[in-house]
Amino acid sequence: MVRERAKSLLIDGLGVAIASTNYDFAAPTLQAVSAMAGDGSSPVIGSTRRLPMRDAAFVNGILVHGIDYDDTHMGSVTHTTASLLPTTLAVAIHQGSSGGDMLAAFILGTEVAARIGAVQGGFHQTGFHPTGVIGAFAAAVAAGRLLRLDEEALVHAQGIVLSFASGTFQFLEDGSWTKRLHPGWAASAGITAAYLASTGFRGVDLPYEGRFGLYATHMETPAPLSEIGLGLSSLGSEWETEKVAVKPFPACHFTHACADAAIRLYEQGVSAGRAARVVARVPAGVVNIVCEPREIKLRPKTAYDAQFSIPYIVATALLRGRFGLAELADDALRDPEVLALAERVFHEVDVDAEFPRYYSGEVVVENPDGTVARASERINRGSAERPLSAEDIAGKFAENTSDVIGAERAARILDAVMGLDHAPATFELAALLAQHTTGHP
């Protein structure tokens, strides 16, 4: 079951990366990295270009995370696949590893990320993006697994990558592209750390709990070591890979429950266009990410702004009954009806929310005549308790890829990933991925 779920996560990540090739950030990314790096042997997803190993991992990480449609481990609030797919793909190809080894390294990295990041949203409150920070440590361990590092070298790899791990939420202030960089940089950093450790380069002894380690420097209130220790004690017996949530919407996972609640109200015939006020009730831990600063959330200038805006997403879902990639297009962002309703969407903190176990949400439509309509989602769709099935994920993959690479090639990629644990090498998958799409030069 764990391996099957891991393959579904890889499929989902590849589908999002292929879809990303049609977006405005993809071509400049490849152009810049190609100018720096030159040619190599590692595939860039959806491109005829091949780059050196670390550079391909960097670009692929940007593509997987680029439209914010990739998976999330909810307990650590980390987009695990975004850094681990590029890491394991690049190193497996470089080392000539089997598909089974790639899959095992991917699972190990996911399990590590889930545990070292399970600190109740503590990184978010300090402004650090766990996908970049935690992803670097996970990538170091995954790359180390493919390099067959011994225990001592794996420890050093984690001690080395502490000096690389980075990524902040400053992008929320201006809708910039920098968040997209974080998992790609994490993949590149993890690969670098693992290769340094393989030659005997020494890392710090206490990368997590040290006086200037991860938890002391990246959190306002460091998590108790006992809390982290409990998570690590289940490594190898409880599988967090099975709990990674696949997104049904191309937006921050914190917005999904409210999006589903708003869609349910639309399906019930609620006419929100004339609402006097709409209230979105959310966990306290997500307010500074998807509700504030209010002036930015009300009128998103870019798709990224919109993906982190409760007012915009709730207003769109209430009026259109959906929220997909089309709702992130420029004309959708300027829709006067949606923007007018967004002005009347306010947030309240749900003190009973079980965040970060669940990313719950409730939408309350208050009408001018005093009547009220409401819908709530205590457990967000896609989470471990309400997972998308393998068939759902395959359907999402087809939807994300067919218009870009064609249904036949998409099906071949799907088959290659689903047979990965029996593949003697990853070259077949690499060849399928490294073909031209409509988005890349």
N, C-alpha and C positions, 0 to 999 in steps of 0.2 A: 504493500500500500504506500509506503513512504517513497519508494522509487517511482511508482506511478504518479504520485502527486508531484514529485520533483520534475518529472517530464512535462506535466501539465504547466507547471510554473515556467519552465524553459520555453514551451510553446507560446505562452502568453507574452513573455518578454520579447521573443523574436517577432511576434506579430506587431507589438507596439513599436519596436525598432523599425520595422519595414514601413509602417504607417508614417513614422517620423520623417522618413526620407523626402516626403512631399512638403515639409514645412520649411519656413524661411531660415531657420537656424542651421539646417543640415549642411547645405552647400558651403557656407562660410567656415563651418567647423572643419570639414574635410579639406577645404582649400588651405586653411592656415596650418593644419597639422601636416599635410602633405608637403607644404613648403619647408617646414622645419625638419621633417623626419626623412623624407625621401622614400624610396621603394623598400618593401619588405615582403615577407611571405605570409603574413596573417591577414585574413579577410576582413574588410569592412562590410558590415551587413548592408546588402542592397547596392553595392558598388563594385565596379570592376577593379578599383584600386586595391592594392594590398600594401600594407604598412608594416614596419617593424612591430614586434609583438606588443610592447607596452603602448605604442601609439595607437594601434588598432583597438586595444582594450579601452583606451581613453575615449576614442571616438564612439565605439559601440556602447559604452556606458552612457554617453550623452544621448544617443539615439533611443536606448531603452527607456530612459527617464524623461525624454524630451517633451512629450505631450502629457505627462503626468497621468498616464493611464496604466501604469505598471503596478505590480502587487505591493502589499504592505504587510509586514509582520506587526500585528496590532499591539502586542505587549511591549515591544521595543520601539514602536512607531518608526520602523525602518523599512525602506524599500530594498529588501534584501537581494532580489534577483537583479536589480539594476547594476550592482557592482559585481555580483558573483557570476552571472552569465558571461560577461565580457572577460573576466579573469580566467575562468575555467576553460572557456573556448580558446582563448589566445595561448595559454600555457599548454593545454592538451595538444593543440596543433604543433606548437614549437617542440614539444617533447616526444611527439608521436604516440601519445597516450591512447589507450582504448576508450571507447565510449563509456564503458562501465566505470573506468577510473575518473573520467570527467564528471560523471553523475555522482559518484561517491564524494568527490571534492566539493561539488556544488552543495550537496546535502550537509557535509561537515561545516562548510562556511555558513550556511543558513542556521544551523544549530548554535554555532558560536555567536553569531550576530544577535540571535534571539535572546541569549542569556546575558551577554555583557551589556546589551542595551535596555534590559528590562528594569528601568529605574524610574518608573512612574512619570514619564514625560519630563524628567529633570533637565535634559539637554535643551529642550524647546524653550523652557523658561529663561535660560541664560542666552538664548539666541543662536545656539549651535544646531545644525541640521544633522540628526543622527545618521541619515543615509550616507553622508560623506564621512563623518567621524567614525561611527561604528563599522561602516562598510569597509574602511581601510583595514581594520583589524581582521574582519572576516575574510577579506580577500587575501591577506597575508597567510592565514591558516590554510585556506583553500589552495593557494598556489604552492604552499609548502607541502601539502598532501600530494600534489601531482609531481613535485620534485623529490618526493620520498625522503623528506627531512626527518631526522631522528628527533626525539623529544627535546633535547637540548637546543637544537637548531630551531625548532618551532617556537620555543620560548624566546629565543633571540629575535626571531622574525617579528614577534609581537612587540618586543622591546624596541626594535628599530622603527616600526611603523608609527609608534607614538609620536615621533618627530614629524611625520607627514600628515597625520589625520587632521582634516579641516573641513570647513563649510559652514557659513552663517546664513541666517534668515534675513539679512539686510535687503535682499531682493524684493521682499514684501513691500518695501517703501516706494519702489519705482517700477515694478514689473519687468525688471531686467532679466537677462537670460542666464544669470550666473548659477541659479539652482541646478540647471541642467548639467553643469560641469561636475557636480559633487560626486556622483557615483563613478564617473569616468576617471576622475582623479584618484578616487579610492582604489579602483582596480589597478591603475598604474602604480600607485604607492604600495599596494599589497604585493604586487609582482616584484617590485624593486626590493622590498624588504626581504622577501623569501629568497631571492637570488643572492643578496648580500649575506644572509644567514647561511646559505649553502656553502659559502667559501670561508666561513669562520668569523665573519664580521660580528662583533659583539653588540648586543642591544642592552638597554637598561633592564635591571632585574625585576623591578616592580612597576610595570607599565600602567597597571590599573589602580592599585592601592597605594602607590608611593606618594611621598610628600608633594611632589609635583607631577603625579601621574594623572591619568585620564579623569578620574572622578573628582580629584581635588581641583583641577584646573578648568574643567568644562561644565561644572554644575555649581549653582548658587549654594545648594545644600547637598553635599555628597551623600550618596546612598550608603546605608549601613553595609559593611562587608558581609554581614550575616545574610542579608537579602540576596546579594549576588551569589554567595556560596551555596544557598539553597537551590538556586537555578542551575548552577554548575553540577550539583550532585546528581541531577537527573540526566546528564549528558550520556547518550547511548541507550537509555531505557525509555525515555519519553521523547516524542518526536515533534518538535516545534514546526518542522517543515510542513506537517499536515495542517497546521493552524494558520499558515500564511494566507492572507485574504487577497483574493483576486478582485479587481475593481469592475463593477458594473457601469461606472460613469467615469469619463475622462476629467476628473477633478480631484482635489485633495480629499482623502478618505474621510476627513472630519466633516465633510458636507453631505455625505451620501445618505445618511438617515433622513435628514431634512429634505433632500431631493426626492427620495422615495415617498416620504409623507406628503409632499406637495403634489406629486404625480397621482397619488391615491385620491387626494381631494379633487383634482381635476377630473379623474375618472368617475367620481361621485357626482359630478355636475356642479361643483362649487364655482360660482362666477367671481373670481378674485379681482377682475379688472376694476370693479367699483368698490372694493374693500376700503373701509376707513383706515384699517391698520392690520398688519400681519406681524405676528410674533413667532420667531424661531427660537425654541428653547434648546440650549446646547450645554454640554459639559463645560465647567469653568476652565479646564485645561486647554480648550481649543479657541477661546475667545480672541486671544492676541494673534492667532494665526488666520482665522477666517471671518472675524467680525470687526476687527480694528486694524488700522485707523479707518473710521467710518467713511470719511470723505473719499478714500481710495476705493473702498468696497462698493460704494454706490454707483460709481461710474468707471468701471474698469477700462483702462486704456488699451490693454493687451489681453490676449487669451490667457496668459499666466495670471494677470490680475483677476480675471473672471473665474479661473479655476480655484481661487482661494477666497471667493466672495460669497458668503451666505446670502446677502441681499439679492445679488444678481442670479444666483442659481435657484433660489426659492422662487423669485419672481418669474423666471423663465419656465420652471417646471409647473407652476400654477397656471400660467397662461398657455403653454404649448403642450403640456402633458408629456414632456420628454426632456432629456439633457444628454446630448451626444456631441460628437466632434463638430457637427454643423452649427451647434449653438455657440461655438467658439470662433466662428468666422467673423471677419470685420463688420459685415453688415448686421449680423446678429448683435454684436456689441453696441451698435448704434440704434437698435430698435427702440423708438420712442415710447412704445407701450410698455415694454419691459423695464426701461429705465424709470418711467413714471411710477410703476408699481414698486420697484426696488427702493424708491425714496420712502415708501410706507412700510418697509420691512425692518423690524427692530429685533434685537436679540435679548433674551433673558437667560440667566444661568439656571440650569436644572440641578438643584442641590442633591437630587437623588440619583444622578447619573452614575453609572459604574465605570467611568473612564479610568484607565485606558483599556480595561477588559473589553468594553463595548464602546463604540462611537455612536451613541444614541442621539436621537433628535425628535423634536415635535414641532409641528407647524399649526398655528392657530390663526384663523381668518376671522377678523372682527368686522361685521357688516355695519353700515350706517344705521340700520333699524335696531341695532343692539343684539341681533342674533350672532351666534358663534359657530364655526365649523372647525373641527380639529382632527388631526391624525398624527400618530406617533409611531416611531420605530425604536423599540428598546434595544434591539440587537440589529446592527446594520447588516444588510444583505452582502454576502461575500465573505463574512467572517467565519471563524471555525464552526460556530453553531448554526450558521446559515450559509454554507459554502456554495459557490458555483460548482456545478458538476464538471467532470471531464468533458462531457458533451457541450455544456455551456461555454467552456473555455475554448474548445475547438471551434465552436460557432463564432465566438468573438475573434479568434484568429483569422477565420475566413473573411469576416466582415472587414477586419483591419488590413488585409493583404490582397484580396482578390482583385480589387481595382488597381492595385499598384504593380503586382507581379503576375497576375493571372491565376485563375483557379487551379490549373494543372500544376504549376510550379509550387503553389502554396500547399497543395495536397502532398507533393513529394517531400517538402520540408517537414510537414506534419508526420509523415511516415518515417522519415529519417530520425526524427527526435524520439518518436515512440519506440523505435527499435534501437535506441542508443546504447542500452545496457548490454546488447549482444554484438555491438559493432567493434571489430578489432582495432579500428582507428577512427578518428573524427574527420578524415579528409573528405569523405562523401558529403557530410553536412556542410563543411567549409565551402566546398565547390558550389553547392546549391545556394548558399547565402551570398557568395561573392559574385553575383550577377547584377547587371544593370537594372535599375528601376527608373521610373519616370522622374524621380526627384534628384538623384545624384548625377554629377557630371561623369 
